């Protein structure tokens, strides 16, 4: 049970960092998304 909560919290933090990264580096983010796709 505790691990699920920790994972949800970690995902929320990661999403916030990713949104911040997208705002600062839109071109780099688009390039990275193309590599993953």
C-alpha positions as CSV (number, residue, x, y, z in Angstrom):
1,X,0.0,0.0,0.0
2,X,2.7,2.4,1.0
3,X,4.7,1.8,-2.3
4,X,1.7,2.8,-4.4
5,X,1.4,6.2,-2.6
6,X,5.2,6.7,-3.0
7,X,5.0,5.9,-6.7
8,X,2.1,8.3,-7.2
9,X,4.0,11.1,-5.4
10,X,7.1,10.4,-7.4
11,X,5.1,10.5,-10.7
12,X,3.6,13.9,-9.6
13,X,7.0,15.3,-8.9
14,X,8.4,13.9,-12.2
15,X,5.5,15.4,-14.1
16,X,6.1,18.8,-12.5
17,X,9.8,18.7,-13.4
18,X,9.0,17.7,-17.0
19,X,6.5,20.6,-17.4
20,X,9.2,23.0,-16.1
21,X,11.7,21.5,-18.6
22,X,9.2,21.8,-21.5
23,X,8.7,25.5,-20.6
24,X,12.5,26.1,-20.6
25,X,13.6,23.9,-23.4
26,X,10.7,23.3,-25.9
27,X,13.0,22.4,-28.8
28,X,15.0,19.9,-26.8
29,X,11.8,18.3,-25.4
30,X,10.4,17.9,-28.9
31,X,13.6,16.3,-30.1
32,X,13.6,13.9,-27.1
33,X,9.9,13.0,-27.6
34,X,10.7,12.2,-31.3
35,X,13.5,9.9,-30.2
36,X,11.2,8.0,-27.8
37,X,8.4,7.7,-30.3
